[in-house]
Amino acid sequence: MTQLETKVINESSSEVTLQLNNAGAYLDIEKLKKGQYYLIKTEPNATYREYWVGVVKDSPITFTSDDCIGSKEIKINEGNVVKMIPRGDEHTSSASSQSLGAKILGLLGFKSGS
């Protein structure tokens, strides 16, 4: 199955923590220092996921796997401003849900199979 990659870029001056929210349980994925990025790999037609980025704990940034379908980059700026850079039409899907790539699935204890 084809995976889509979305680059989450920290353009703020603070370190941010990227987390996966699964039914209210948060799993740390990566800590991003200024200028660092993380690639979220998603598969069309898989389970819906919600991501949380903590820049300022009182105002977290939330984006979903649906946002990853439509965005090739998600940029986190000062003041918890998010800029989503859309994909070209050749990479879009009519699917309404996504799953994480192998790294995150591995962290959750899932194994890929056929």
matplotlib code that plots the C-alpha trace (Angstrom):
import matplotlib.pyplot as plt

x = [0.0, 1.2, 2.2, 2.0, 4.6, 3.9, 6.8, 6.0, 8.5, 9.2, 9.7, 9.2, 12.0, 11.0, 11.3, 8.0, 6.8, 4.8, 2.4, -0.2, -3.6, -5.3, -8.6, -7.2, -3.8, -0.9, 2.2, 5.3, 6.5, 9.4, 10.8, 11.6, 14.1, 14.0, 14.4, 14.0, 11.3, 9.6, 8.0, 4.6, 4.0, 0.3, -1.6, -4.8, -7.9, -6.5, -7.5, -8.1, -5.5, -5.1, -1.8, -1.0, 1.9, 2.7, 4.2, 2.5, 0.6, -2.4, -2.9, -1.9, -1.9, -4.0, -4.1, -5.4, -4.5, -7.0, -4.8, -1.9, -3.7, -4.1, -0.7, 2.8, 4.1, 2.8, 4.8, 4.6, 5.3, 5.5, 2.3, 1.1, 0.3, 0.1, 0.6, -0.4, 1.2, -1.2, -0.2, -0.6, -3.7, -1.8, -1.3, -4.7, -7.2, -10.9, -10.2, -11.3, -8.9, -5.2, -2.9, 0.7, 3.8, 5.8, 7.7, 4.5, 2.7, 5.8, 5.7, 2.1, 2.9, 1.4, 3.2, 2.7, 1.3, -0.3]
y = [0.0, 3.5, 5.6, 9.4, 11.4, 14.7, 16.7, 18.4, 21.3, 23.2, 26.8, 28.2, 29.2, 26.6, 22.8, 21.1, 17.6, 15.7, 13.2, 10.8, 10.9, 7.6, 7.5, 10.1, 8.3, 10.4, 8.8, 10.9, 10.5, 13.0, 16.2, 18.7, 21.5, 24.7, 23.9, 20.1, 18.1, 14.7, 12.7, 11.2, 8.3, 7.5, 4.9, 5.9, 4.0, 3.1, 4.2, 7.8, 9.4, 12.7, 14.4, 16.9, 19.3, 21.0, 24.4, 26.2, 23.7, 26.0, 26.1, 22.9, 22.4, 19.6, 18.2, 14.9, 12.2, 13.8, 16.9, 14.7, 13.4, 16.9, 18.4, 17.7, 19.9, 21.2, 24.1, 25.1, 28.8, 31.1, 31.5, 28.0, 29.1, 26.2, 26.5, 23.6, 23.3, 21.3, 18.3, 18.3, 16.6, 13.5, 12.6, 13.3, 10.6, 10.5, 8.4, 10.0, 8.2, 7.3, 5.3, 6.1, 4.7, 1.7, 3.6, 4.7, 1.4, -0.3, 1.9, 0.9, -2.7, -3.4, -5.5, -5.3, -8.3, -9.3]
z = [0.0, -0.8, 2.1, 2.1, 3.9, 5.7, 7.1, 10.4, 10.8, 13.9, 12.9, 16.4, 18.7, 21.3, 21.4, 20.7, 21.5, 18.8, 20.3, 19.1, 20.8, 20.8, 22.8, 25.3, 25.8, 24.5, 23.1, 22.6, 19.0, 18.8, 20.4, 17.8, 18.4, 16.3, 12.7, 13.1, 11.4, 11.6, 8.8, 9.5, 7.2, 6.6, 4.6, 2.9, 4.1, 7.5, 11.0, 11.8, 14.1, 16.0, 16.7, 19.4, 19.4, 22.7, 22.1, 25.0, 27.2, 27.6, 23.8, 22.1, 18.4, 17.1, 13.6, 12.3, 9.9, 7.5, 7.6, 6.7, 3.7, 2.3, 3.4, 2.3, 5.1, 8.4, 9.8, 13.5, 14.1, 17.0, 19.0, 18.0, 14.5, 12.0, 8.3, 6.2, 2.7, 0.5, -1.6, -5.4, -6.7, -7.7, -4.1, -2.7, -1.7, -1.1, 2.0, 5.3, 7.6, 8.0, 10.2, 11.3, 9.6, 10.8, 13.6, 15.4, 14.8, 16.3, 19.3, 19.8, 19.5, 16.1, 13.6, 9.8, 8.1, 4.8]

ax = plt.figure().add_subplot(projection="3d")
ax.plot(x, y, z, "-o")
ax.set_aspect("equal")
plt.show()
